C-alpha cells in the first residue's frame, strides 16, 4: 500500500472515531437538558399553556446503562385554579406525578390543612379551601408520603378597593333607585347608608358584587352621600346622589 493510500485510510478512521465521540457526548447532554412540557389545563388556566416541571427524554436506554446513567423521574407538580383570589373566596388545586394512591399532606403557611390521597395514576383532585378575608400571600405545601420532596405553591389574596354605582343619580323622595356594588369581598355582608342613615343591607356574591333596590327617603332637595360599608374587609365605597 502506498504512503498516500495509507494516509487517507488513517484520516478516514480518525474522522469516524471523532464522529462517534461527539455523537455520544451530544446524546448525554441532551439527556440532562430539561425539556419543558406544555400542557393545556383548560379547567384551571382558561386554556392557557402551562409550563410544567421539566422531564428527561429517554433517547437510548442501552447507551445510558452502558455509560452508568439511570433515568430520572420528574417531581410532582401542583397548580391552583387561580393564582389571585378575592377575599372570602376559595382555592382548589390539581396535582400530577405523585406516587399512585399515596397520601399527601397539605400545609397552609406552615400549618397542617388537610390530608388527601392520589388516585391510581398519581393525580390529585382536591376540594375547595377557604382563603379568608386578609389580603396577602398564602403558601400551600404538598408533601407525599412516598415522593417525600415537598412542592410549594403561593397564591395572592387581593386587597379590594370597591366602588358603587347607581342606575339613576337624580330622583325625588319616594322614588326607587338601584345601587350596584363591585369588588367587595366574596359573600361579604354590606350596609348601604343614605346621608349617614342606614337604608339597607345585603350580601355580595362570590365575585364581590351586589345589587339592591332602595327607596329614596324623604328630605330636602340637594346632594346626598350614598356610602356602602364592607363589614368584614372594612372597606368603604361612596357616590353622590342628587335628591330633587
C-alpha positions in Angstrom: 0.0 0.0 0.0 1.4 3.4 -1.0 2.0 6.1 1.6 -0.7 8.2 0.0 -3.3 5.5 0.4 -2.3 4.7 4.0 -2.6 8.4 4.8 -6.2 8.6 3.5 -7.2 5.3 5.4 -5.8 6.7 8.7 -7.7 10.0 8.1 -11.0 8.2 7.5 -10.6 6.1 10.7 -9.9 9.3 12.7 -13.0 11.1 11.3 -15.3 8.1 12.1 -13.9 7.9 15.7 -14.4 11.6 16.3 -18.0 11.5 14.9 -18.9 8.7 17.4 -17.4 10.6 20.4 -19.2 13.8 19.6 -22.5 12.0 18.9 -22.3 10.2 22.3 -21.5 13.5 24.0 -24.4 15.3 22.4 -26.8 12.5 23.4 -25.6 12.6 27.0 -26.0 16.4 27.1 -29.5 16.2 25.6 -30.5 13.6 28.2 -29.7 16.0 31.0 -31.2 19.0 29.4 -34.6 19.9 30.9 -37.3 19.8 28.3 -40.4 21.8 29.3 -43.7 20.0 28.9 -46.6 22.2 27.6 -50.0 21.1 28.6 -53.4 22.7 28.3 -55.2 22.6 31.6 -58.4 24.3 30.5 -60.1 23.5 33.8 -58.0 25.9 35.8 -56.0 28.1 33.4 -58.7 29.3 31.0 -57.0 27.4 28.2 -53.5 29.0 28.7 -50.4 26.9 28.1 -48.7 25.9 31.4 -45.0 25.1 31.6 -44.7 22.1 33.8 -41.6 20.9 35.7 -39.0 19.5 33.3 -38.8 15.9 32.3 -35.9 14.0 30.8 -36.1 12.3 27.4 -35.1 8.6 27.1 -33.2 8.7 23.8 -31.2 5.5 24.1 -31.6 3.4 27.3 -28.9 0.9 26.3 -26.4 3.7 25.8 -27.3 5.2 29.2 -27.0 1.9 31.0 -23.7 1.2 29.4 -22.5 4.6 30.5 -23.7 4.1 34.1 -26.5 6.7 33.7 -30.0 5.9 35.1 -33.2 7.8 34.1 -34.7 10.5 36.4 -38.4 10.7 37.2 -39.8 14.3 37.1 -41.1 15.5 40.5 -44.7 16.1 41.4 -46.4 19.3 40.2 -49.4 21.2 41.7 -51.3 24.2 40.3 -54.2 26.2 41.7 -57.4 27.2 39.8 -56.2 30.8 40.2 -53.1 32.5 41.5 -55.1 35.6 42.5 -58.1 35.1 44.9 -60.8 37.5 46.0 -61.0 37.9 49.8 -63.6 35.5 51.2 -63.1 33.2 48.2 -61.7 29.7 47.9 -58.9 28.0 46.0 -58.6 24.4 44.8 -55.6 22.5 43.3 -54.8 19.9 40.8 -51.7 17.7 41.2 -49.9 15.2 39.0 -46.9 12.8 39.1 -47.4 11.7 42.7 -47.0 8.1 43.6 -50.2 6.1 42.9 -52.5 6.1 45.9 -50.0 7.8 48.2 -51.1 10.1 51.0 -50.3 13.8 50.5 -50.2 16.2 53.4 -51.2 19.8 52.7 -49.9 22.7 54.7 -51.1 26.3 54.6 -48.5 28.9 55.6 -46.7 26.1 57.5 -49.8 24.9 59.4 -51.4 21.5 58.6 -54.5 21.9 56.5 -55.6 18.6 55.1 -54.6 15.0 54.1 -55.6 13.8 50.6 -54.9 10.7 48.6 -53.6 10.5 45.0 -55.6 8.3 42.6 -54.2 5.2 40.8 -52.4 7.4 38.3 -50.8 9.6 40.9 -53.1 12.6 40.2 -54.7 14.8 42.9 -58.2 16.3 42.8 -58.9 18.4 45.9 -61.8 20.2 47.4 -62.1 24.0 47.8 -60.1 25.6 50.6 -61.4 28.9 52.1 -58.7 31.6 52.0 -60.3 34.1 54.4 -60.5 37.9 54.1 -57.0 39.0 54.9 -55.1 40.4 51.9 -51.6 39.0 51.3 -49.8 35.8 50.1 -50.6 32.3 51.2 -48.2 29.4 50.5 -49.5 25.9 50.2 -47.1 23.0 50.5 -47.8 19.4 49.3 -45.7 16.5 50.7 -46.3 12.9 49.6 -45.7 10.0 51.9 -43.6 8.3 49.2 -42.4 11.1 46.9 -41.4 13.0 50.1 -40.0 16.1 48.4 -42.4 19.0 49.1 -43.9 21.1 46.3 -44.9 24.7 47.2 -47.5 26.9 45.6 -48.2 30.6 46.5 -51.5 32.4 45.8 -52.3 36.1 46.4 -55.3 37.3 48.3 -56.3 40.6 46.7 -56.6 43.9 48.6 -60.1 45.0 47.5 -60.9 48.6 46.5 -64.7 48.5 46.0 -66.9 51.1 44.3 -70.6 51.7 44.0 -72.8 52.9 41.1 -76.5 53.9 40.8 -78.9 53.3 37.9 -80.2 56.9 38.4 -78.4 59.8 40.1 -81.3 62.3 40.2 -84.7 61.3 41.7 -87.3 62.8 44.1 -88.2 61.5 47.5 -90.2 58.2 47.5 -88.8 57.0 44.2 -86.6 53.9 43.7 -83.0 53.6 42.7 -80.8 50.5 42.3 -77.3 50.6 43.9 -74.7 48.3 42.4 -71.6 47.4 44.4 -68.4 46.0 42.9 -65.2 44.3 44.2 -66.2 43.7 47.8 -65.2 40.5 49.5 -66.8 37.3 48.3 -70.1 36.8 50.1 -69.4 39.7 52.3 -72.2 41.5 54.2 -72.6 45.2 53.3 -74.6 48.1 54.7 -75.9 50.9 52.5 -76.3 54.4 54.1 -78.0 57.5 52.7 -76.5 60.6 54.3 -75.4 58.5 57.2 -78.8 56.8 57.8 -79.0 53.0 57.2 -81.0 52.4 54.1 -80.5 48.7 53.5 -78.2 45.6 53.9 -77.3 42.7 51.7 -74.6 40.3 50.8 -72.1 40.4 47.9 -72.0 37.4 45.6 -69.0 35.1 45.0 -67.4 37.8 42.8 -67.8 40.5 45.4 -70.7 42.2 43.6 -74.3 43.1 44.6 -77.4 44.9 43.5 -80.0 46.4 45.9 -83.2 48.3 45.2 -83.6 51.3 47.5 -86.3 53.8 48.2 -85.1 57.4 48.4 -86.1 58.7 51.8 -87.9 62.0 52.4 -85.7 65.0 52.8 -84.8 68.4 51.5 -83.6 68.6 47.9 -79.8 68.6 47.4 -76.7 66.5 47.0 -76.7 63.4 49.3 -73.9 60.9 50.0 -74.6 57.2 49.5 -72.0 55.0 51.2 -71.5 51.2 51.3 -69.5 49.5 54.0 -68.0 46.1 53.7 -68.4 44.7 57.2 -65.6 42.1 57.0 -63.0 43.8 54.8 -63.7 47.1 56.5 -63.8 48.8 53.1 -65.9 51.8 52.0 -67.4 52.9 48.7 -69.1 56.2 48.1 -71.1 58.1 45.4 -73.1 61.3 45.3 -76.9 61.4 44.6 -79.0 64.5 43.8 -82.4 64.5 45.6 -84.9 66.6 43.7 
